[in-house]
Amino acid sequence: MPNFQSLDDLIAKKAVEFADQIRAAAAMADKEEEIRIEVEKQLAFIQKEAGVKLEGRHEFTVASGRVDSVYQRVIIEYKNPSSQWMSAGEAMGKRKRGTVHLSQLEEIQILWPGDVRALAEFILRSFEARDRSVGAGPSSSRVKSPPTLHGLAGHFAWITGIPEVRIERQFEEHGLSLGATVEFDPPPAAALKR
């Protein structure tokens, strides 16, 4: 192992090299798996030089969602570079936001009429119940974490085994942004005020 004054020095030295290697791999990759493999290769070089052991776990459920990889307390979510859901602007953190209400999902069908809306409502109710139990303190401290359409597609794919990209394509064909949050329909009185 080279003589670095600290682990911070090693990471600072290797960060640019690591990022360059991953960018190059992503530019040629067709699947998330190819990027994960390159990340593992690069981490192997770093762990050897640092004299540490990094043990990753891959493709499993944490809390209420699936993650691609976890190294101790670091969660890594890889994105398929050929996926249509993430544009260059989104990759730079400018993902289109907005809100999609349950009623907007009624016409979308993957397996049977109403399947997307039904799952979205189940997830919303589940998130709402979880958020109430997590934020059981004063109402100002309550957590609110509505899912995005991208997250809904991930849940649907996980349950059905249908590729996530197919579900996301359906959302996009209906003119919906994958970064939009899914919400209950507003009450009729609130809808009139708009």
Contacts in CASP RR format, 6 or more apart in sequence:
PFRMAT RR
TARGET T0000
AUTHOR 0000-0000-0000
METHOD contacts of the structure
MODEL  1
MPNFQSLDDLIAKKAVEFADQIRAAAAMADKEEEIRIEVEKQLAFIQKEA
GVKLEGRHEFTVASGRVDSVYQRVIIEYKNPSSQWMSAGEAMGKRKRGTV
HLSQLEEIQILWPGDVRALAEFILRSFEARDRSVGAGPSSSRVKSPPTLH
GLAGHFAWITGIPEVRIERQFEEHGLSLGATVEFDPPPAAALKR
1 48 0 8 1.000
1 49 0 8 1.000
1 50 0 8 1.000
1 51 0 8 1.000
2 10 0 8 1.000
2 49 0 8 1.000
4 10 0 8 1.000
4 13 0 8 1.000
4 49 0 8 1.000
7 50 0 8 1.000
7 52 0 8 1.000
10 46 0 8 1.000
10 49 0 8 1.000
10 50 0 8 1.000
11 46 0 8 1.000
14 45 0 8 1.000
14 46 0 8 1.000
14 49 0 8 1.000
18 42 0 8 1.000
18 46 0 8 1.000
21 38 0 8 1.000
21 42 0 8 1.000
22 35 0 8 1.000
22 38 0 8 1.000
22 39 0 8 1.000
22 42 0 8 1.000
25 34 0 8 1.000
25 35 0 8 1.000
25 38 0 8 1.000
26 35 0 8 1.000
26 81 0 8 1.000
27 81 0 8 1.000
28 34 0 8 1.000
29 35 0 8 1.000
29 38 0 8 1.000
29 80 0 8 1.000
29 81 0 8 1.000
29 82 0 8 1.000
30 80 0 8 1.000
30 81 0 8 1.000
30 82 0 8 1.000
31 80 0 8 1.000
31 82 0 8 1.000
32 68 0 8 1.000
32 78 0 8 1.000
32 79 0 8 1.000
32 80 0 8 1.000
35 78 0 8 1.000
35 81 0 8 1.000
36 58 0 8 1.000
36 68 0 8 1.000
36 69 0 8 1.000
36 76 0 8 1.000
36 78 0 8 1.000
39 69 0 8 1.000
39 76 0 8 1.000
39 78 0 8 1.000
43 54 0 8 1.000
43 71 0 8 1.000
46 54 0 8 1.000
47 53 0 8 1.000
47 54 0 8 1.000
54 71 0 8 1.000
54 72 0 8 1.000
55 71 0 8 1.000
55 72 0 8 1.000
56 69 0 8 1.000
56 70 0 8 1.000
56 71 0 8 1.000
57 69 0 8 1.000
57 70 0 8 1.000
58 68 0 8 1.000
58 69 0 8 1.000
58 70 0 8 1.000
59 66 0 8 1.000
59 67 0 8 1.000
59 68 0 8 1.000
59 69 0 8 1.000
60 66 0 8 1.000
60 67 0 8 1.000
60 70 0 8 1.000
61 67 0 8 1.000
62 70 0 8 1.000
62 75 0 8 1.000
64 126 0 8 1.000
64 127 0 8 1.000
64 130 0 8 1.000
65 155 0 8 1.000
66 154 0 8 1.000
66 158 0 8 1.000
67 75 0 8 1.000
67 76 0 8 1.000
67 77 0 8 1.000
68 76 0 8 1.000
68 77 0 8 1.000
68 78 0 8 1.000
69 75 0 8 1.000
69 76 0 8 1.000
69 78 0 8 1.000
70 76 0 8 1.000
79 86 0 8 1.000
79 91 0 8 1.000
80 165 0 8 1.000
83 165 0 8 1.000
83 168 0 8 1.000
84 165 0 8 1.000
84 168 0 8 1.000
84 169 0 8 1.000
84 172 0 8 1.000
85 150 0 8 1.000
85 153 0 8 1.000
85 165 0 8 1.000
85 168 0 8 1.000
85 172 0 8 1.000
85 178 0 8 1.000
86 95 0 8 1.000
89 95 0 8 1.000
90 96 0 8 1.000
90 179 0 8 1.000
95 177 0 8 1.000
95 178 0 8 1.000
95 179 0 8 1.000
96 177 0 8 1.000
96 178 0 8 1.000
96 179 0 8 1.000
96 180 0 8 1.000
97 177 0 8 1.000
97 179 0 8 1.000
97 180 0 8 1.000
97 181 0 8 1.000
98 177 0 8 1.000
98 179 0 8 1.000
98 180 0 8 1.000
98 181 0 8 1.000
99 180 0 8 1.000
99 181 0 8 1.000
99 182 0 8 1.000
99 183 0 8 1.000
100 149 0 8 1.000
100 176 0 8 1.000
100 177 0 8 1.000
100 180 0 8 1.000
100 181 0 8 1.000
100 182 0 8 1.000
100 183 0 8 1.000
101 182 0 8 1.000
101 183 0 8 1.000
101 184 0 8 1.000
101 185 0 8 1.000
101 186 0 8 1.000
102 117 0 8 1.000
102 120 0 8 1.000
102 121 0 8 1.000
102 124 0 8 1.000
102 182 0 8 1.000
102 183 0 8 1.000
102 184 0 8 1.000
102 185 0 8 1.000
103 117 0 8 1.000
103 185 0 8 1.000
104 174 0 8 1.000
104 176 0 8 1.000
105 114 0 8 1.000
105 116 0 8 1.000
105 117 0 8 1.000
105 120 0 8 1.000
105 182 0 8 1.000
106 114 0 8 1.000
106 117 0 8 1.000
107 174 0 8 1.000
108 114 0 8 1.000
108 116 0 8 1.000
108 117 0 8 1.000
108 170 0 8 1.000
108 171 0 8 1.000
108 174 0 8 1.000
109 115 0 8 1.000
109 116 0 8 1.000
110 116 0 8 1.000
110 156 0 8 1.000
110 160 0 8 1.000
110 162 0 8 1.000
110 166 0 8 1.000
110 167 0 8 1.000
110 170 0 8 1.000
111 160 0 8 1.000
111 162 0 8 1.000
115 156 0 8 1.000
116 152 0 8 1.000
116 156 0 8 1.000
116 167 0 8 1.000
116 170 0 8 1.000
119 152 0 8 1.000
119 155 0 8 1.000
119 156 0 8 1.000
119 159 0 8 1.000
120 147 0 8 1.000
120 152 0 8 1.000
120 182 0 8 1.000
121 184 0 8 1.000
123 147 0 8 1.000
123 152 0 8 1.000
123 155 0 8 1.000
123 182 0 8 1.000
124 146 0 8 1.000
124 147 0 8 1.000
124 182 0 8 1.000
124 183 0 8 1.000
124 184 0 8 1.000
127 145 0 8 1.000
127 146 0 8 1.000
127 147 0 8 1.000
131 142 0 8 1.000
131 143 0 8 1.000
131 144 0 8 1.000
131 145 0 8 1.000
132 142 0 8 1.000
134 142 0 8 1.000
134 143 0 8 1.000
135 141 0 8 1.000
135 142 0 8 1.000
135 143 0 8 1.000
146 181 0 8 1.000
146 182 0 8 1.000
146 183 0 8 1.000
147 155 0 8 1.000
147 181 0 8 1.000
147 182 0 8 1.000
148 178 0 8 1.000
148 179 0 8 1.000
148 180 0 8 1.000
148 181 0 8 1.000
148 182 0 8 1.000
149 168 0 8 1.000
149 171 0 8 1.000
149 176 0 8 1.000
149 177 0 8 1.000
149 178 0 8 1.000
149 179 0 8 1.000
149 180 0 8 1.000
149 182 0 8 1.000
150 168 0 8 1.000
150 178 0 8 1.000
150 179 0 8 1.000
152 182 0 8 1.000
153 164 0 8 1.000
153 167 0 8 1.000
153 168 0 8 1.000
153 171 0 8 1.000
153 178 0 8 1.000
154 164 0 8 1.000
154 167 0 8 1.000
156 162 0 8 1.000
156 164 0 8 1.000
156 167 0 8 1.000
157 163 0 8 1.000
157 164 0 8 1.000
157 167 0 8 1.000
168 178 0 8 1.000
171 178 0 8 1.000
172 178 0 8 1.000
185 191 0 8 1.000
END
